[in-house]
């Protein structure tokens, strides 16, 4: 963890825990490095679904070309947090009200997920007197094995995301034959998987570009999505942005005039967030020791969702304010669980934590994406965590 997060984790009182700590300096440093890896004609959009906190969106502002939103709620939220920035509206199941709101908000790029959605957008754009750009989202089946290592497949198999190639061709034809005068074919979008390393990401990008440029119609943009690998088992091992950027440079050089866009979310913000909490009890059950912490997976659902152990560090606290004995671990390894009445409320199993005691602090890393915002907050009605945005300037703290 960064020094700022370490110090703040120890400075918070028990009543202020659990808490999310976001190091905005670390976020900016990482985002700047990612941005610098890309050549011209590669745009970087942030997928707001990963972490939509306004402070996170604003901190990313200087390093991204725009933001991808996937609902009317995200649209309104992001437009308020970073006004005037370019937005791309994606995701399946868009409602007429959401599309109308996006048209009124001035969204210029729509990722069309189906033939039905094209027809709806065409009519609503006509009524609004707006001309908007469309990227047809295609669900390509790749035969080269590049999706085999993904942690979450969004394409290449039956899914509700995008269109089969023949359906996407139908959309392309409708966008180029004058059927929808208020819609302009800008290009193709294809987010096929998450959790891929740089070589696999490049292979997927090459396949998408090859399909898009083989349509026989001019294509100005190809959006190859996000899904860069984040290794929760080895947090120090990061996606090779330099190699990915070099590969995208070769790809753009082979296709003059084509703009590529990527839309990472998790891989941009996961590393800037920590979930700090306190050990409430240490107990033994059938030969295994458990540390029960404040909070749990209703705050940080990532490990339960992905089926992994959330990386963490233990910070010892010497003081014990209570008159009753302080429980402590006897084993070398302790399983860290939360306060919920379900055996699934486990944050990390068999963590090396010899001597762990009630009152010690545990700080879970990689909590900057798909953490608080995907959690089932109201289960058991425990208090919500605090939120602290650590910066070089005055600290920003918001309530639960």
VOPAGU-2260 file (C-alpha; in pm, 1 decimal, decimal comma):
REM VOPAGU-2260
SITE   aa  ch    i         X         Y         Z
SITE  UNK   A    0       0,0       0,0       0,0
SITE  UNK   A    1     108,8     357,9     -47,6
SITE  UNK   A    2     241,7     550,8     254,2
SITE  UNK   A    3     -65,0     775,9     250,8
SITE  UNK   A    4    -298,0     476,0     272,0
SITE  UNK   A    5     -84,9     309,7     541,7
SITE  UNK   A    6     -88,6     617,3     763,4
SITE  UNK   A    7    -456,8     687,8     713,0
SITE  UNK   A    8    -552,9     326,6     787,2
SITE  UNK   A    9    -390,9     354,6    1129,8
SITE  UNK   A   10    -516,8     705,6    1198,6
SITE  UNK   A   11    -884,7     623,3    1154,9
SITE  UNK   A   12   -1077,5     543,7    1470,2
SITE  UNK   A   13   -1277,0     223,8    1512,3
SITE  UNK   A   14   -1593,6     424,8    1458,1
SITE  UNK   A   15   -1459,3     541,5    1121,1
SITE  UNK   A   16   -1404,2     187,0     995,4
SITE  UNK   A   17   -1452,3      21,7     755,7
SITE  UNK   A   18   -1343,1     279,2     502,0
SITE  UNK   A   19   -1250,6     298,7     138,3
SITE  UNK   A   20    -923,7     481,9      82,6
SITE  UNK   A   21    -846,3     606,7    -267,6
SITE  UNK   A   22    -497,0     738,6    -341,1
SITE  UNK   A   23    -558,5     989,9    -619,7
SITE  UNK   A   24    -187,1    1056,8    -662,7
SITE  UNK   A   25    -130,2     687,5    -734,3
SITE  UNK   A   26    -427,0     689,1    -972,1
SITE  UNK   A   27    -295,1     985,0   -1170,5
SITE  UNK   A   28      53,7     834,4   -1189,8
SITE  UNK   A   29     -83,7     505,8   -1320,9
SITE  UNK   A   30    -323,6     672,6   -1566,2
SITE  UNK   A   31     -43,0     892,2   -1701,5
SITE  UNK   A   32     174,8     586,0   -1761,5
SITE  UNK   A   33    -108,5     408,4   -1942,7
SITE  UNK   A   34    -181,0     714,3   -2154,8
SITE  UNK   A   35     184,3     753,9   -2252,6
SITE  UNK   A   36     195,6     396,2   -2383,1
SITE  UNK   A   37     -39,1     473,0   -2672,5
SITE  UNK   A   38      41,5     628,3   -3009,0
SITE  UNK   A   39    -169,5     876,7   -3199,4
SITE  UNK   A   40    -504,3     748,8   -3327,2
SITE  UNK   A   41    -556,7     538,4   -3015,8
SITE  UNK   A   42    -823,5     685,9   -2791,1
SITE  UNK   A   43    -859,3     597,4   -2425,2
SITE  UNK   A   44   -1208,2     597,2   -2275,5
SITE  UNK   A   45   -1275,9     503,1   -1913,6
SITE  UNK   A   46   -1554,7     250,1   -1848,9
SITE  UNK   A   47   -1733,9     431,8   -1567,6
SITE  UNK   A   48   -1901,1     112,5   -1443,2
SITE  UNK   A   49   -1571,4       5,3   -1284,1
SITE  UNK   A   50   -1579,6     289,3   -1030,6
SITE  UNK   A   51   -1805,8     590,6   -1082,9
SITE  UNK   A   52   -1701,4     795,7    -778,5
SITE  UNK   A   53   -1696,5    1162,4    -892,5
SITE  UNK   A   54   -1346,8    1214,4    -751,7
SITE  UNK   A   55   -1219,2     916,0    -951,4
SITE  UNK   A   56   -1383,1    1040,0   -1271,6
SITE  UNK   A   57   -1235,6    1386,7   -1226,2
SITE  UNK   A   58    -886,0    1258,7   -1145,1
SITE  UNK   A   59    -884,1    1058,5   -1468,1
SITE  UNK   A   60    -996,9    1358,2   -1672,8
SITE  UNK   A   61    -655,6    1475,7   -1801,1
SITE  UNK   A   62    -560,6    1125,8   -1917,5
SITE  UNK   A   63    -871,7     997,9   -2096,6
SITE  UNK   A   64   -1043,3    1105,3   -2416,7
SITE  UNK   A   65   -1389,2    1035,8   -2278,4
SITE  UNK   A   66   -1606,6     805,5   -2071,3
SITE  UNK   A   67   -1818,2     501,8   -2157,0
SITE  UNK   A   68   -2155,4     478,6   -1981,4
SITE  UNK   A   69   -2400,6     190,6   -1987,6
SITE  UNK   A   70   -2724,0     321,0   -1838,4
SITE  UNK   A   71   -2929,2     633,6   -1802,4
SITE  UNK   A   72   -2817,0     657,4   -1440,8
SITE  UNK   A   73   -2450,0     642,4   -1535,8
SITE  UNK   A   74   -2512,4     894,1   -1812,0
SITE  UNK   A   75   -2661,3    1152,0   -1573,4
SITE  UNK   A   76   -2400,2    1083,9   -1305,3
SITE  UNK   A   77   -2094,5    1107,4   -1530,3
SITE  UNK   A   78   -2226,5    1411,4   -1717,1
SITE  UNK   A   79   -2261,1    1590,5   -1383,7
SITE  UNK   A   80   -1923,5    1477,1   -1247,0
SITE  UNK   A   81   -1719,3    1565,1   -1558,6
SITE  UNK   A   82   -1937,1    1807,5   -1756,5
SITE  UNK   A   83   -1862,1    1865,0   -2119,0
SITE  UNK   A   84   -1654,9    1551,3   -2170,4
SITE  UNK   A   85   -1726,0    1312,5   -2462,4
SITE  UNK   A   86   -1949,3    1019,1   -2372,2
SITE  UNK   A   87   -2014,4     688,3   -2547,3
SITE  UNK   A   88   -2339,7     510,3   -2460,1
SITE  UNK   A   89   -2311,3     132,0   -2462,8
SITE  UNK   A   90   -2462,9    -175,3   -2304,9
SITE  UNK   A   91   -2759,3    -399,4   -2389,5
SITE  UNK   A   92   -3121,4    -325,8   -2307,4
SITE  UNK   A   93   -3124,8      49,8   -2356,7
SITE  UNK   A   94   -3472,2     189,9   -2295,6
SITE  UNK   A   95   -3638,1     459,9   -2508,5
SITE  UNK   A   96   -3621,8     698,1   -2211,6
SITE  UNK   A   97   -3249,1     637,6   -2170,7
SITE  UNK   A   98   -3180,2     689,8   -2541,2
SITE  UNK   A   99   -3389,8    1008,0   -2538,7
SITE  UNK   A  100   -3195,4    1135,2   -2236,3
SITE  UNK   A  101   -2867,5    1057,3   -2411,4
SITE  UNK   A  102   -2979,7    1247,5   -2721,4
SITE  UNK   A  103   -3082,5    1543,7   -2506,3
SITE  UNK   A  104   -2750,1    1526,1   -2320,1
SITE  UNK   A  105   -2563,3    1554,2   -2649,7
SITE  UNK   A  106   -2412,8    1205,2   -2657,8
SITE  UNK   A  107   -2267,3    1162,1   -3004,8
SITE  UNK   A  108   -2161,4     796,5   -3003,7
SITE  UNK   A  109   -2398,1     506,2   -2949,9
SITE  UNK   A  110   -2292,3     142,1   -2939,0
SITE  UNK   A  111   -2583,8     -36,0   -3106,6
SITE  UNK   A  112   -2639,4    -383,9   -2963,2
SITE  UNK   A  113   -2919,8    -516,6   -3185,5
SITE  UNK   A  114   -3131,2    -453,1   -3494,0
SITE  UNK   A  115   -3418,2    -348,5   -3266,9
SITE  UNK   A  116   -3195,5     -95,8   -3092,2
SITE  UNK   A  117   -3092,1      48,7   -3429,2
SITE  UNK   A  118   -3455,7     101,4   -3526,2
SITE  UNK   A  119   -3536,7     264,1   -3191,9
SITE  UNK   A  120   -3233,7     494,4   -3207,3
SITE  UNK   A  121   -3308,4     588,9   -3567,7
SITE  UNK   A  122   -3664,1     696,8   -3485,6
SITE  UNK   A  123   -3574,5     879,8   -3164,8
SITE  UNK   A  124   -3286,0    1062,4   -3333,4
SITE  UNK   A  125   -3521,6    1167,6   -3612,5
SITE  UNK   A  126   -3773,5    1305,4   -3363,9
SITE  UNK   A  127   -3497,9    1490,2   -3177,2
SITE  UNK   A  128   -3352,0    1632,6   -3496,2
SITE  UNK   A  129   -3012,0    1492,9   -3397,3
SITE  UNK   A  130   -2749,7    1328,7   -3614,4
SITE  UNK   A  131   -2543,0    1082,4   -3415,3
SITE  UNK   A  132   -2259,6     840,1   -3475,7
SITE  UNK   A  133   -2313,6     466,7   -3439,4
SITE  UNK   A  134   -2072,8     184,1   -3370,2
SITE  UNK   A  135   -2222,8    -157,5   -3441,6
SITE  UNK   A  136   -2131,7    -396,9   -3162,4
SITE  UNK   A  137   -2038,8    -735,8   -3300,5
SITE  UNK   A  138   -1999,3   -1064,7   -3116,6
SITE  UNK   A  139   -1718,2   -1232,1   -3307,5
SITE  UNK   A  140   -1631,3   -1598,6   -3263,7
SITE  UNK   A  141   -1252,6   -1627,4   -3270,8
SITE  UNK   A  142   -1091,6   -1958,5   -3358,7
SITE  UNK   A  143    -732,7   -1873,4   -3262,2
SITE  UNK   A  144    -774,6   -1946,1   -2890,4
SITE  UNK   A  145    -705,8   -1587,5   -2784,7
SITE  UNK   A  146   -1015,5   -1584,7   -2561,7
SITE  UNK   A  147    -927,9   -1911,0   -2385,2
SITE  UNK   A  148    -755,6   -1741,7   -2093,7
SITE  UNK   A  149   -1027,2   -1488,5   -2021,9
SITE  UNK   A  150   -1184,1   -1462,2   -1677,4
SITE  UNK   A  151   -1516,9   -1341,7   -1819,7
SITE  UNK   A  152   -1629,3   -1400,8   -2177,4
SITE  UNK   A  153   -1854,6   -1129,8   -2322,0
SITE  UNK   A  154   -1838,4   -1263,0   -2676,9
SITE  UNK   A  155   -1720,6   -1548,5   -2893,4
SITE  UNK   A  156   -2013,6   -1756,6   -2763,6
SITE  UNK   A  157   -2386,9   -1709,7   -2701,4
SITE  UNK   A  158   -2428,4   -1392,3   -2490,8
SITE  UNK   A  159   -2672,5   -1098,4   -2477,4
SITE  UNK   A  160   -2392,1    -863,7   -2582,3
SITE  UNK   A  161   -2368,7    -732,6   -2936,9
SITE  UNK   A  162   -2479,7    -904,5   -3255,9
SITE  UNK   A  163   -2374,5   -1207,6   -3451,7
SITE  UNK   A  164   -2166,2   -1102,2   -3753,0
SITE  UNK   A  165   -2453,9   -1150,4   -3999,4
SITE  UNK   A  166   -2680,9    -929,8   -3783,9
SITE  UNK   A  167   -2407,8    -668,7   -3754,7
SITE  UNK   A  168   -2378,6    -670,8   -4134,4
SITE  UNK   A  169   -2751,9    -601,7   -4155,3
SITE  UNK   A  170   -2703,2    -300,3   -3929,2
SITE  UNK   A  171   -2407,2    -179,4   -4134,7
SITE  UNK   A  172   -2609,8    -203,9   -4455,3
SITE  UNK   A  173   -2899,9      -9,4   -4301,1
SITE  UNK   A  174   -2660,8     261,2   -4184,7
SITE  UNK   A  175   -2509,0     304,5   -4529,7
SITE  UNK   A  176   -2811,2     273,9   -4760,3
SITE  UNK   A  177   -2995,7     583,9   -4641,1
SITE  UNK   A  178   -3252,4     402,8   -4428,2
SITE  UNK   A  179   -3158,5     611,3   -4123,5
SITE  UNK   A  180   -3055,7     960,4   -4236,8
SITE  UNK   A  181   -3001,1    1075,7   -3877,4
SITE  UNK   A  182   -2752,5     798,4   -3804,6
SITE  UNK   A  183   -2395,2     779,7   -3927,2
SITE  UNK   A  184   -2193,5     459,3   -3935,0
SITE  UNK   A  185   -1876,4     552,6   -3749,3
SITE  UNK   A  186   -1739,9     205,3   -3700,8
SITE  UNK   A  187   -1746,5    -120,7   -3506,5
SITE  UNK   A  188   -1735,7    -204,9   -3137,0
SITE  UNK   A  189   -1642,0    -543,9   -2992,1
SITE  UNK   A  190   -1564,9    -612,0   -2627,9
SITE  UNK   A  191   -1523,1    -988,5   -2624,8
SITE  UNK   A  192   -1362,3   -1078,6   -2291,7
SITE  UNK   A  193   -1209,8    -961,7   -1965,8
SITE  UNK   A  194    -893,7   -1077,3   -1794,4
SITE  UNK   A  195    -667,1   -1103,0   -2098,9
SITE  UNK   A  196    -293,2   -1038,0   -2105,4
SITE  UNK   A  197    -134,9    -806,7   -2364,1
SITE  UNK   A  198     -59,7   -1070,7   -2632,8
SITE  UNK   A  199    -416,4   -1202,5   -2623,0
SITE  UNK   A  200    -558,0    -849,6   -2618,7
SITE  UNK   A  201    -355,8    -766,9   -2928,9
SITE  UNK   A  202    -471,7   -1082,0   -3107,1
SITE  UNK   A  203    -833,2    -990,5   -3030,4
SITE  UNK   A  204    -780,5    -631,6   -3150,5
SITE  UNK   A  205    -625,8    -753,4   -3475,0
SITE  UNK   A  206    -919,5    -987,1   -3538,7
SITE  UNK   A  207   -1173,3    -712,4   -3473,9
SITE  UNK   A  208    -993,0    -466,9   -3700,6
SITE  UNK   A  209    -961,6    -727,9   -3975,8
SITE  UNK   A  210   -1336,2    -793,1   -3963,5
SITE  UNK   A  211   -1426,7    -423,9   -3951,4
SITE  UNK   A  212   -1200,1    -321,5   -4237,6
SITE  UNK   A  213   -1326,3    -610,2   -4447,9
SITE  UNK   A  214   -1684,8    -487,1   -4452,1
SITE  UNK   A  215   -1640,8    -308,9   -4782,5
SITE  UNK   A  216   -1758,0      26,4   -4643,5
SITE  UNK   A  217   -1551,1     308,1   -4490,6
SITE  UNK   A  218   -1493,6     260,8   -4118,5
SITE  UNK   A  219   -1340,7     549,4   -3923,1
SITE  UNK   A  220   -1325,1     391,9   -3575,9
SITE  UNK   A  221   -1287,2      49,5   -3422,2
SITE  UNK   A  222   -1350,5      10,7   -3051,1
SITE  UNK   A  223   -1175,7    -301,5   -2920,0
SITE  UNK   A  224   -1310,7    -269,0   -2564,9
SITE  UNK   A  225   -1127,2    -321,9   -2237,7
SITE  UNK   A  226   -1082,3    -622,9   -2011,4
SITE  UNK   A  227    -708,6    -592,9   -1941,3
SITE  UNK   A  228    -591,9    -849,8   -1687,4
SITE  UNK   A  229    -570,2    -758,0   -1319,5
SITE  UNK   A  230    -396,4   -1026,5   -1112,0
SITE  UNK   A  231    -553,3   -1047,4    -765,5
SITE  UNK   A  232    -317,8   -1330,1    -669,6
SITE  UNK   A  233      -9,4   -1123,5    -756,1
SITE  UNK   A  234     -96,1    -751,7    -729,8
SITE  UNK   A  235     254,3    -642,8    -828,2
SITE  UNK   A  236     221,2    -808,3   -1169,8
SITE  UNK   A  237      45,4    -563,7   -1397,8
SITE  UNK   A  238     -79,5    -565,2   -1753,0
SITE  UNK   A  239     198,4    -485,4   -2002,3
SITE  UNK   A  240      70,0    -152,5   -2130,6
SITE  UNK   A  241     396,0     -76,8   -2315,9
SITE  UNK   A  242     379,3    -396,2   -2521,5
SITE  UNK   A  243       9,1    -342,2   -2586,9
SITE  UNK   A  244      73,6      13,1   -2701,9
SITE  UNK   A  245     349,3    -102,3   -2935,3
SITE  UNK   A  246     116,0    -359,1   -3086,9
SITE  UNK   A  247    -159,6    -102,8   -3135,4
SITE  UNK   A  248      93,8     128,1   -3301,9
SITE  UNK   A  249     170,3    -143,0   -3556,6
SITE  UNK   A  250    -200,6    -196,8   -3609,0
SITE  UNK   A  251    -276,5     169,7   -3671,1
SITE  UNK   A  252      24,1     199,0   -3901,0
SITE  UNK   A  253    -120,5     -82,5   -4112,2
SITE  UNK   A  254    -453,1     100,6   -4139,1
SITE  UNK   A  255    -394,2     469,9   -4210,9
SITE  UNK   A  256    -689,3     687,5   -4118,5
SITE  UNK   A  257    -835,7     435,8   -3873,3
SITE  UNK   A  258    -880,7     539,0   -3509,2
SITE  UNK   A  259    -870,6     269,5   -3243,3
SITE  UNK   A  260   -1038,7     305,4   -2907,5
SITE  UNK   A  261    -993,9     106,6   -2588,7
SITE  UNK   A  262   -1224,5     123,0   -2286,7
SITE  UNK   A  263   -1051,7     -13,4   -1974,8
SITE  UNK   A  264   -1213,9      17,4   -1635,3
SITE  UNK   A  265   -1075,5    -221,2   -1373,1
SITE  UNK   A  266    -718,2    -199,8   -1502,4
SITE  UNK   A  267    -718,2     178,4   -1459,1
SITE  UNK   A  268    -863,2     217,0   -1110,7
SITE  UNK   A  269    -827,2    -113,9    -922,8
SITE  UNK   A  270    -481,3     -25,9    -797,4
SITE  UNK   A  271    -574,5     309,4    -642,7
SITE  UNK   A  272    -826,4     174,5    -390,7
SITE  UNK   A  273    -800,1      -0,1     -53,4
SITE  UNK   A  274   -1063,8    -122,8     189,8
SITE  UNK   A  275    -945,8     -70,5     547,2
SITE  UNK   A  276   -1112,4    -240,3     840,0
SITE  UNK   A  277   -1057,0    -374,9    1190,5
SITE  UNK   A  278   -1046,0    -723,4    1339,4
SITE  UNK   A  279   -1337,7    -770,2    1580,2
SITE  UNK   A  280   -1279,0   -1128,9    1691,9
SITE  UNK   A  281   -1043,9   -1422,0    1642,5
SITE  UNK   A  282   -1194,9   -1768,1    1681,0
SITE  UNK   A  283   -1137,4   -2132,1    1595,5
SITE  UNK   A  284   -1382,8   -2357,0    1411,6
SITE  UNK   A  285   -1313,8   -2722,8    1334,7
SITE  UNK   A  286    -940,3   -2668,1    1331,7
SITE  UNK   A  287    -938,3   -2346,0    1127,6
SITE  UNK   A  288    -888,1   -1998,6    1270,1
SITE  UNK   A  289   -1104,0   -1707,4    1161,9
SITE  UNK   A  290   -1057,2   -1336,1    1198,5
SITE  UNK   A  291   -1394,7   -1160,6    1191,0
SITE  UNK   A  292   -1361,1    -804,9    1061,7
SITE  UNK   A  293   -1591,1    -504,8    1053,4
SITE  UNK   A  294   -1779,7    -495,3     727,1
SITE  UNK   A  295   -1741,9    -773,7     475,0
SITE  UNK   A  296   -1856,9    -866,9     128,6
SITE  UNK   A  297   -2160,2    -636,5     151,7
SITE  UNK   A  298   -1899,0    -361,6     118,3
SITE  UNK   A  299   -1635,5    -542,8     -88,0
SITE  UNK   A  300   -1806,7    -808,2    -296,6
SITE  UNK   A  301   -1519,1    -859,5    -539,2
SITE  UNK   A  302   -1374,8   -1177,2    -382,2
SITE  UNK   A  303   -1717,1   -1342,0    -356,6
SITE  UNK   A  304   -1802,6   -1243,3    -714,3
SITE  UNK   A  305   -1474,9   -1357,9    -867,8
SITE  UNK   A  306   -1412,4   -1648,9    -631,9
SITE  UNK   A  307   -1069,8   -1535,6    -519,4
SITE  UNK   A  308    -890,8   -1420,8    -205,5
SITE  UNK   A  309    -861,4   -1043,6    -186,1
SITE  UNK   A  310    -495,8    -943,8    -133,2
SITE  UNK   A  311    -444,1    -777,1     202,4
SITE  UNK   A  312    -196,9    -656,5     461,4
SITE  UNK   A  313    -222,5    -666,6     840,7
SITE  UNK   A  314    -128,6    -358,0    1042,2
SITE  UNK   A  315     -72,0    -435,4    1409,1
SITE  UNK   A  316    -224,1    -211,6    1674,1
SITE  UNK   A  317     -72,1    -233,5    2020,6
SITE  UNK   A  318    -341,6     -68,7    2228,0
SITE  UNK   A  319    -643,9    -264,9    2359,7
SITE  UNK   A  320    -911,2     -38,9    2514,7
SITE  UNK   A  321   -1133,9    -309,1    2668,9
SITE  UNK   A  322   -1119,3    -478,5    3012,1
SITE  UNK   A  323   -1183,3    -827,5    2870,9
SITE  UNK   A  324    -905,9   -1046,3    2724,2
SITE  UNK   A  325    -787,7    -974,7    2370,3
SITE  UNK   A  326    -832,1   -1276,0    2139,7
SITE  UNK   A  327    -533,5   -1367,9    1924,8
SITE  UNK   A  328    -456,1   -1623,3    1656,7
SITE  UNK   A  329    -245,9   -1924,8    1745,3
SITE  UNK   A  330    -195,0   -2053,7    1389,0
SITE  UNK   A  331      22,5   -1915,7    1112,1
SITE  UNK   A  332    -275,9   -1866,1     878,1
SITE  UNK   A  333    -614,3   -1705,6     939,9
SITE  UNK   A  334    -927,6   -1685,7     722,5
SITE  UNK   A  335   -1073,9   -1334,2     716,7
SITE  UNK   A  336   -1452,9   -1317,1     722,1
SITE  UNK   A  337   -1706,2   -1038,8     758,6
SITE  UNK   A  338   -2009,5    -979,0     978,6
SITE  UNK   A  339   -2278,3   -1123,6     752,5
SITE  UNK   A  340   -2488,9   -1426,8     844,9
SITE  UNK   A  341   -2371,9   -1633,1     548,2
SITE  UNK   A  342   -2069,4   -1861,9     503,4
SITE  UNK   A  343   -2003,6   -1684,5     172,3
SITE  UNK   A  344   -1894,9   -1369,1     355,6
SITE  UNK   A  345   -1523,8   -1448,4     322,2
SITE  UNK   A  346   -1273,0   -1190,0     202,9
SITE  UNK   A  347    -956,0   -1402,4     204,1
SITE  UNK   A  348    -876,3   -1759,1     308,3
SITE  UNK   A  349    -573,4   -1874,9     508,1
SITE  UNK   A  350    -391,7   -1544,4     506,0
SITE  UNK   A  351     -39,9   -1549,6     658,0
SITE  UNK   A  352    -125,4   -1361,1     976,8
SITE  UNK   A  353      53,6   -1520,5    1272,8
SITE  UNK   A  354     -46,9   -1355,5    1598,5
SITE  UNK   A  355    -342,4   -1165,1    1448,4
SITE  UNK   A  356    -537,2    -999,7    1729,6
SITE  UNK   A  357    -868,8    -829,0    1769,5
SITE  UNK   A  358    -809,8    -456,9    1722,0
SITE  UNK   A  359    -550,2    -502,1    1448,2
SITE  UNK   A  360    -620,1    -339,4    1114,4
SITE  UNK   A  361    -655,4    -525,4     782,4
SITE  UNK   A  362    -619,9    -332,7     457,9
SITE  UNK   A  363    -744,7    -503,5     141,3
SITE  UNK   A  364    -577,6    -395,7    -183,5
SITE  UNK   A  365    -709,8    -380,2    -540,5
SITE  UNK   A  366   -1034,7    -231,1    -413,0
SITE  UNK   A  367   -1053,1      55,3    -660,8
SITE  UNK   A  368   -1281,9    -116,0    -913,2
SITE  UNK   A  369   -1594,8    -332,4    -900,9
SITE  UNK   A  370   -1591,0    -320,4    -522,5
SITE  UNK   A  371   -1831,7     -93,1    -334,7
SITE  UNK   A  372   -2043,5     -20,7    -642,4
SITE  UNK   A  373   -2128,2    -389,0    -706,2
SITE  UNK   A  374   -2189,2    -486,2    -343,0
SITE  UNK   A  375   -2521,2    -568,5    -174,9
SITE  UNK   A  376   -2503,2    -275,5      68,2
SITE  UNK   A  377   -2822,9    -319,8     266,1
SITE  UNK   A  378   -2799,2    -687,4     359,5
SITE  UNK   A  379   -2820,5    -698,2     743,8
SITE  UNK   A  380   -2823,4    -315,9     747,1
SITE  UNK   A  381   -2472,1    -272,0     881,0
SITE  UNK   A  382   -2332,4      84,6     863,7
SITE  UNK   A  383   -2188,8     190,1     532,7
SITE  UNK   A  384   -1815,5     258,5     502,0
SITE  UNK   A  385   -1653,6     598,0     487,8
SITE  UNK   A  386   -1480,1     723,7     175,2
SITE  UNK   A  387   -1148,9     906,1     183,0
SITE  UNK   A  388    -982,4    1049,3    -126,6
SITE  UNK   A  389    -614,5    1102,9     -50,3
SITE  UNK   A  390    -441,6    1367,4    -253,7
SITE  UNK   A  391    -131,9    1585,9    -243,2
SITE  UNK   A  392    -360,8    1875,6    -150,5
SITE  UNK   A  393    -633,2    1888,1     114,8
SITE  UNK   A  394    -791,1    1550,2     176,4
SITE  UNK   A  395   -1147,2    1496,8      58,1
SITE  UNK   A  396   -1371,1    1281,9     277,6
SITE  UNK   A  397   -1729,8    1189,9     208,4
SITE  UNK   A  398   -1979,9    1018,1     430,2
SITE  UNK   A  399   -2124,3     670,1     378,6
